[in-house]
Amino acid sequence: MSLHKSLKRKDTLVRRRNVLSRGERIQRLKEDERWEEGKASVFGLPKVKPQVIAAPARPRKEEKAPEGEAEPSEGAPEAQD
């Protein structure tokens, strides 16, 4: 029996996970130079903080000028005294 498409999660690999797998922890320890080949056991690994992935920046809404300070349009000539 197959799983209905509405029940499938689309963001399963995108979200932040609280726990890293053993391979991910070893890779992180190697990057931090805290892993020594041959000496360390794969059991009882030191704790490693998960990587924080920044959310994509949202586009800002355009700020509107106050009503009294309307910007002159490009095609219109400016008023001169």
Order of alpha helices (4+ residues) and beta strands (2+ residues): alpha
